[in-house]
């Protein structure tokens, strides 16, 4: 996915394994999101080795961008 996605851009959740979820202290999307589901970006935080994304309506959670692709 585009790590510079803007508010309102759409992404599709493609799944996540333990290492992807844990990298950077992200939240576990596996009990929250549906694989293949599309979600809207609230904001992104680009770090040197990973990017955290926040989704509209789920802003209290931070997810690893590698678990998503552009929708």
Backbone as XML, in Angstrom:
<?xml version="1.0"?>
<chain id="A" units="angstrom">
  <residue number="1" name="UNK">
    <atom name="N" x="0.827" y="-1.183" z="0.000"/>
    <atom name="CA" x="0.000" y="0.000" z="0.000"/>
    <atom name="C" x="0.871" y="1.246" z="0.000"/>
  </residue>
  <residue number="2" name="UNK">
    <atom name="N" x="0.300" y="2.332" z="-0.400"/>
    <atom name="CA" x="0.990" y="3.616" z="-0.401"/>
    <atom name="C" x="1.168" y="4.074" z="1.040"/>
  </residue>
  <residue number="3" name="UNK">
    <atom name="N" x="2.410" y="4.111" z="1.527"/>
    <atom name="CA" x="2.629" y="4.491" z="2.921"/>
    <atom name="C" x="2.338" y="5.975" z="3.167"/>
  </residue>
  <residue number="4" name="UNK">
    <atom name="N" x="2.167" y="6.729" z="2.107"/>
    <atom name="CA" x="1.821" y="8.146" z="2.249"/>
    <atom name="C" x="0.334" y="8.382" z="1.971"/>
  </residue>
  <residue number="5" name="UNK">
    <atom name="N" x="-0.479" y="7.353" z="2.175"/>
    <atom name="CA" x="-1.926" y="7.480" z="1.965"/>
    <atom name="C" x="-2.474" y="8.620" z="2.815"/>
  </residue>
  <residue number="6" name="UNK">
    <atom name="N" x="-3.488" y="9.249" z="2.296"/>
    <atom name="CA" x="-4.098" y="10.388" z="2.981"/>
    <atom name="C" x="-5.450" y="9.984" z="3.576"/>
  </residue>
  <residue number="7" name="UNK">
    <atom name="N" x="-5.943" y="10.826" z="4.442"/>
    <atom name="CA" x="-7.246" y="10.624" z="5.056"/>
    <atom name="C" x="-8.283" y="10.336" z="3.982"/>
  </residue>
  <residue number="8" name="UNK">
    <atom name="N" x="-9.003" y="9.235" z="4.161"/>
    <atom name="CA" x="-10.054" y="8.861" z="3.220"/>
    <atom name="C" x="-9.628" y="7.881" z="2.147"/>
  </residue>
  <residue number="9" name="UNK">
    <atom name="N" x="-8.324" y="7.718" z="1.918"/>
    <atom name="CA" x="-7.865" y="6.722" z="0.941"/>
    <atom name="C" x="-8.308" y="5.337" z="1.408"/>
  </residue>
  <residue number="10" name="UNK">
    <atom name="N" x="-8.595" y="4.442" z="0.458"/>
    <atom name="CA" x="-9.108" y="3.108" z="0.778"/>
    <atom name="C" x="-8.008" y="2.062" z="0.686"/>
  </residue>
  <residue number="11" name="UNK">
    <atom name="N" x="-8.032" y="1.125" z="1.636"/>
    <atom name="CA" x="-7.099" y="0.007" z="1.646"/>
    <atom name="C" x="-7.872" y="-1.281" z="1.872"/>
  </residue>
  <residue number="12" name="UNK">
    <atom name="N" x="-7.268" y="-2.398" z="1.453"/>
    <atom name="CA" x="-7.866" y="-3.717" z="1.664"/>
    <atom name="C" x="-6.968" y="-4.500" z="2.615"/>
  </residue>
  <residue number="13" name="UNK">
    <atom name="N" x="-7.573" y="-5.094" z="3.629"/>
    <atom name="CA" x="-6.842" y="-5.919" z="4.585"/>
    <atom name="C" x="-6.560" y="-7.273" z="3.944"/>
  </residue>
  <residue number="14" name="UNK">
    <atom name="N" x="-5.268" y="-7.663" z="3.891"/>
    <atom name="CA" x="-4.877" y="-8.901" z="3.215"/>
    <atom name="C" x="-4.404" y="-9.986" z="4.181"/>
  </residue>
  <residue number="15" name="UNK">
    <atom name="N" x="-4.477" y="-9.709" z="5.465"/>
    <atom name="CA" x="-4.043" y="-10.672" z="6.464"/>
    <atom name="C" x="-2.740" y="-10.239" z="7.097"/>
  </residue>
  <residue number="16" name="UNK">
    <atom name="N" x="-2.409" y="-10.905" z="8.204"/>
    <atom name="CA" x="-1.256" y="-10.490" z="8.990"/>
    <atom name="C" x="-0.764" y="-11.675" z="9.806"/>
  </residue>
  <residue number="17" name="UNK">
    <atom name="N" x="0.549" y="-11.852" z="9.882"/>
    <atom name="CA" x="1.071" y="-12.910" z="10.744"/>
    <atom name="C" x="1.618" y="-12.288" z="12.035"/>
  </residue>
  <residue number="18" name="UNK">
    <atom name="N" x="2.061" y="-13.131" z="12.954"/>
    <atom name="CA" x="2.522" y="-12.644" z="14.259"/>
    <atom name="C" x="3.655" y="-11.636" z="14.142"/>
  </residue>
  <residue number="19" name="UNK">
    <atom name="N" x="4.642" y="-11.922" z="13.296"/>
    <atom name="CA" x="5.787" y="-11.025" z="13.191"/>
    <atom name="C" x="5.392" y="-9.673" z="12.595"/>
  </residue>
  <residue number="20" name="UNK">
    <atom name="N" x="4.505" y="-9.671" z="11.611"/>
    <atom name="CA" x="4.045" y="-8.413" z="11.021"/>
    <atom name="C" x="3.254" y="-7.601" z="12.036"/>
  </residue>
  <residue number="21" name="UNK">
    <atom name="N" x="2.412" y="-8.271" z="12.779"/>
    <atom name="CA" x="1.585" y="-7.591" z="13.763"/>
    <atom name="C" x="2.444" y="-7.015" z="14.874"/>
  </residue>
  <residue number="22" name="UNK">
    <atom name="N" x="3.395" y="-7.777" z="15.382"/>
    <atom name="CA" x="4.204" y="-7.349" z="16.521"/>
    <atom name="C" x="5.244" y="-6.295" z="16.176"/>
  </residue>
  <residue number="23" name="UNK">
    <atom name="N" x="5.686" y="-6.243" z="14.910"/>
    <atom name="CA" x="6.737" y="-5.307" z="14.536"/>
    <atom name="C" x="6.276" y="-3.875" z="14.787"/>
  </residue>
  <residue number="24" name="UNK">
    <atom name="N" x="7.002" y="-3.149" z="15.598"/>
    <atom name="CA" x="6.672" y="-1.759" z="15.875"/>
    <atom name="C" x="5.581" y="-1.582" z="16.908"/>
  </residue>
  <residue number="25" name="UNK">
    <atom name="N" x="5.189" y="-2.670" z="17.580"/>
    <atom name="CA" x="4.189" y="-2.547" z="18.641"/>
    <atom name="C" x="2.786" y="-2.246" z="18.145"/>
  </residue>
  <residue number="26" name="UNK">
    <atom name="N" x="2.423" y="-2.809" z="17.013"/>
    <atom name="CA" x="1.096" y="-2.577" z="16.448"/>
    <atom name="C" x="0.043" y="-3.446" z="17.129"/>
  </residue>
  <residue number="27" name="UNK">
    <atom name="N" x="-1.210" y="-3.116" z="16.881"/>
    <atom name="CA" x="-2.315" y="-3.913" z="17.387"/>
    <atom name="C" x="-2.577" y="-5.084" z="16.448"/>
  </residue>
  <residue number="28" name="UNK">
    <atom name="N" x="-3.224" y="-6.113" z="16.980"/>
    <atom name="CA" x="-3.532" y="-7.327" z="16.216"/>
    <atom name="C" x="-4.835" y="-7.129" z="15.444"/>
  </residue>
  <residue number="29" name="UNK">
    <atom name="N" x="-4.769" y="-7.057" z="14.106"/>
    <atom name="CA" x="-5.980" y="-6.831" z="13.318"/>
    <atom name="C" x="-6.825" y="-8.084" z="13.118"/>
  </residue>
  <residue number="30" name="UNK">
    <atom name="N" x="-6.286" y="-9.257" z="13.447"/>
    <atom name="CA" x="-6.938" y="-10.518" z="13.091"/>
    <atom name="C" x="-8.292" y="-10.726" z="13.753"/>
  </residue>
  <residue number="31" name="UNK">
    <atom name="N" x="-8.523" y="-10.134" z="14.913"/>
    <atom name="CA" x="-9.826" y="-10.247" z="15.573"/>
    <atom name="C" x="-10.699" y="-9.026" z="15.340"/>
  </residue>
  <residue number="32" name="UNK">
    <atom name="N" x="-10.184" y="-8.066" z="14.587"/>
    <atom name="CA" x="-10.889" y="-6.797" z="14.386"/>
    <atom name="C" x="-11.339" y="-6.628" z="12.941"/>
  </residue>
  <residue number="33" name="UNK">
    <atom name="N" x="-10.468" y="-6.984" z="11.991"/>
    <atom name="CA" x="-10.732" y="-6.746" z="10.573"/>
    <atom name="C" x="-11.064" y="-8.045" z="9.849"/>
  </residue>
  <residue number="34" name="UNK">
    <atom name="N" x="-11.678" y="-7.911" z="8.691"/>
    <atom name="CA" x="-12.045" y="-9.053" z="7.859"/>
    <atom name="C" x="-11.107" y="-9.099" z="6.656"/>
  </residue>
  <residue number="35" name="UNK">
    <atom name="N" x="-10.467" y="-10.256" z="6.427"/>
    <atom name="CA" x="-9.599" y="-10.382" z="5.251"/>
    <atom name="C" x="-10.422" y="-10.115" z="3.995"/>
  </residue>
  <residue number="36" name="UNK">
    <atom name="N" x="-9.901" y="-9.243" z="3.147"/>
    <atom name="CA" x="-10.600" y="-8.839" z="1.933"/>
    <atom name="C" x="-11.482" y="-7.618" z="2.134"/>
  </residue>
  <residue number="37" name="UNK">
    <atom name="N" x="-11.676" y="-7.227" z="3.387"/>
    <atom name="CA" x="-12.488" y="-6.044" z="3.677"/>
    <atom name="C" x="-11.754" y="-4.769" z="3.317"/>
  </residue>
  <residue number="38" name="UNK">
    <atom name="N" x="-12.500" y="-3.755" z="2.905"/>
    <atom name="CA" x="-11.898" y="-2.469" z="2.581"/>
    <atom name="C" x="-12.208" y="-1.475" z="3.685"/>
  </residue>
  <residue number="39" name="UNK">
    <atom name="N" x="-11.225" y="-0.635" z="3.946"/>
    <atom name="CA" x="-11.292" y="0.319" z="5.044"/>
    <atom name="C" x="-10.725" y="1.653" z="4.578"/>
  </residue>
  <residue number="40" name="UNK">
    <atom name="N" x="-11.124" y="2.719" z="5.252"/>
    <atom name="CA" x="-10.634" y="4.055" z="4.920"/>
    <atom name="C" x="-9.566" y="4.483" z="5.918"/>
  </residue>
  <residue number="41" name="UNK">
    <atom name="N" x="-8.505" y="5.069" z="5.397"/>
    <atom name="CA" x="-7.393" y="5.556" z="6.205"/>
    <atom name="C" x="-7.816" y="6.813" z="6.970"/>
  </residue>
  <residue number="42" name="UNK">
    <atom name="N" x="-7.444" y="6.849" z="8.231"/>
    <atom name="CA" x="-7.588" y="8.057" z="9.027"/>
    <atom name="C" x="-6.284" y="8.855" z="8.963"/>
  </residue>
  <residue number="43" name="UNK">
    <atom name="N" x="-5.159" y="8.145" z="9.244"/>
    <atom name="CA" x="-3.831" y="8.766" z="9.125"/>
    <atom name="C" x="-2.779" y="7.674" z="9.053"/>
  </residue>
  <residue number="44" name="UNK">
    <atom name="N" x="-1.578" y="8.053" z="8.630"/>
    <atom name="CA" x="-0.438" y="7.145" z="8.614"/>
    <atom name="C" x="0.690" y="7.777" z="9.412"/>
  </residue>
  <residue number="45" name="UNK">
    <atom name="N" x="1.538" y="6.921" z="9.979"/>
    <atom name="CA" x="2.771" y="7.355" z="10.650"/>
    <atom name="C" x="3.917" y="6.596" z="10.001"/>
  </residue>
  <residue number="46" name="UNK">
    <atom name="N" x="4.707" y="7.281" z="9.210"/>
    <atom name="CA" x="5.828" y="6.652" z="8.515"/>
    <atom name="C" x="7.055" y="6.719" z="9.416"/>
  </residue>
  <residue number="47" name="UNK">
    <atom name="N" x="7.606" y="5.555" z="9.740"/>
    <atom name="CA" x="8.821" y="5.442" z="10.537"/>
    <atom name="C" x="9.939" y="4.930" z="9.629"/>
  </residue>
  <residue number="48" name="UNK">
    <atom name="N" x="11.145" y="4.838" z="10.142"/>
    <atom name="CA" x="12.273" y="4.446" z="9.291"/>
    <atom name="C" x="12.166" y="3.009" z="8.774"/>
  </residue>
  <residue number="49" name="UNK">
    <atom name="N" x="11.572" y="2.082" z="9.544"/>
    <atom name="CA" x="11.512" y="0.684" z="9.137"/>
    <atom name="C" x="10.104" y="0.132" z="9.008"/>
  </residue>
  <residue number="50" name="UNK">
    <atom name="N" x="9.106" y="0.906" z="9.341"/>
    <atom name="CA" x="7.719" y="0.443" z="9.227"/>
    <atom name="C" x="6.788" y="1.644" z="9.187"/>
  </residue>
  <residue number="51" name="UNK">
    <atom name="N" x="5.539" y="1.380" z="8.810"/>
    <atom name="CA" x="4.520" y="2.424" z="8.791"/>
    <atom name="C" x="3.298" y="1.924" z="9.543"/>
  </residue>
  <residue number="52" name="UNK">
    <atom name="N" x="2.805" y="2.758" z="10.444"/>
    <atom name="CA" x="1.579" y="2.448" z="11.172"/>
    <atom name="C" x="0.430" y="3.141" z="10.456"/>
  </residue>
  <residue number="53" name="UNK">
    <atom name="N" x="-0.715" y="2.457" z="10.368"/>
    <atom name="CA" x="-1.885" y="3.112" z="9.803"/>
    <atom name="C" x="-3.020" y="3.067" z="10.818"/>
  </residue>
  <residue number="54" name="UNK">
    <atom name="N" x="-3.852" y="4.083" z="10.739"/>
    <atom name="CA" x="-5.046" y="4.197" z="11.568"/>
    <atom name="C" x="-6.228" y="4.252" z="10.613"/>
  </residue>
  <residue number="55" name="UNK">
    <atom name="N" x="-7.302" y="3.569" z="10.963"/>
    <atom name="CA" x="-8.474" y="3.476" z="10.097"/>
    <atom name="C" x="-9.628" y="4.281" z="10.674"/>
  </residue>
  <residue number="56" name="UNK">
    <atom name="N" x="-10.406" y="4.873" z="9.793"/>
    <atom name="CA" x="-11.566" y="5.648" z="10.214"/>
    <atom name="C" x="-12.529" y="4.735" z="10.963"/>
  </residue>
  <residue number="57" name="UNK">
    <atom name="N" x="-12.930" y="5.182" z="12.144"/>
    <atom name="CA" x="-13.830" y="4.415" z="12.995"/>
    <atom name="C" x="-13.102" y="3.458" z="13.924"/>
  </residue>
  <residue number="58" name="UNK">
    <atom name="N" x="-11.807" y="3.268" z="13.687"/>
    <atom name="CA" x="-10.989" y="2.366" z="14.513"/>
    <atom name="C" x="-9.702" y="3.063" z="14.946"/>
  </residue>
  <residue number="59" name="UNK">
    <atom name="N" x="-9.783" y="4.375" z="15.183"/>
    <atom name="CA" x="-8.596" y="5.184" z="15.440"/>
    <atom name="C" x="-7.829" y="4.785" z="16.696"/>
  </residue>
  <residue number="60" name="UNK">
    <atom name="N" x="-8.473" y="4.044" z="17.602"/>
    <atom name="CA" x="-7.746" y="3.644" z="18.823"/>
    <atom name="C" x="-6.750" y="2.514" z="18.552"/>
  </residue>
  <residue number="61" name="UNK">
    <atom name="N" x="-6.798" y="1.933" z="17.349"/>
    <atom name="CA" x="-5.892" y="0.854" z="16.960"/>
    <atom name="C" x="-4.873" y="1.353" z="15.942"/>
  </residue>
  <residue number="62" name="UNK">
    <atom name="N" x="-3.654" y="0.797" z="16.025"/>
    <atom name="CA" x="-2.631" y="1.073" z="15.005"/>
    <atom name="C" x="-2.242" y="-0.252" z="14.373"/>
  </residue>
  <residue number="63" name="UNK">
    <atom name="N" x="-2.168" y="-0.264" z="13.041"/>
    <atom name="CA" x="-1.896" y="-1.485" z="12.302"/>
    <atom name="C" x="-0.663" y="-1.306" z="11.424"/>
  </residue>
  <residue number="64" name="UNK">
    <atom name="N" x="0.043" y="-2.406" z="11.157"/>
    <atom name="CA" x="1.206" y="-2.401" z="10.278"/>
    <atom name="C" x="0.729" y="-2.318" z="8.827"/>
  </residue>
  <residue number="65" name="UNK">
    <atom name="N" x="1.287" y="-1.403" z="8.076"/>
    <atom name="CA" x="0.855" y="-1.184" z="6.689"/>
    <atom name="C" x="1.061" y="-2.402" z="5.793"/>
  </residue>
  <residue number="66" name="UNK">
    <atom name="N" x="2.005" y="-3.301" z="6.134"/>
    <atom name="CA" x="2.251" y="-4.460" z="5.281"/>
    <atom name="C" x="1.072" y="-5.435" z="5.262"/>
  </residue>
  <residue number="67" name="UNK">
    <atom name="N" x="0.122" y="-5.245" z="6.143"/>
    <atom name="CA" x="-1.070" y="-6.103" z="6.204"/>
    <atom name="C" x="-2.169" y="-5.600" z="5.264"/>
  </residue>
  <residue number="68" name="UNK">
    <atom name="N" x="-1.862" y="-4.587" z="4.450"/>
    <atom name="CA" x="-2.863" y="-3.958" z="3.592"/>
    <atom name="C" x="-2.314" y="-3.739" z="2.189"/>
  </residue>
  <residue number="69" name="UNK">
    <atom name="N" x="-3.225" y="-3.584" z="1.249"/>
    <atom name="CA" x="-2.870" y="-3.155" z="-0.108"/>
    <atom name="C" x="-3.864" y="-2.073" z="-0.508"/>
  </residue>
  <residue number="70" name="UNK">
    <atom name="N" x="-3.501" y="-1.287" z="-1.512"/>
    <atom name="CA" x="-4.421" y="-0.244" z="-1.994"/>
    <atom name="C" x="-5.689" y="-0.888" z="-2.513"/>
  </residue>
  <residue number="71" name="UNK">
    <atom name="N" x="-6.810" y="-0.270" z="-2.242"/>
    <atom name="CA" x="-8.096" y="-0.809" z="-2.703"/>
    <atom name="C" x="-8.559" y="-0.078" z="-3.949"/>
  </residue>
</chain>
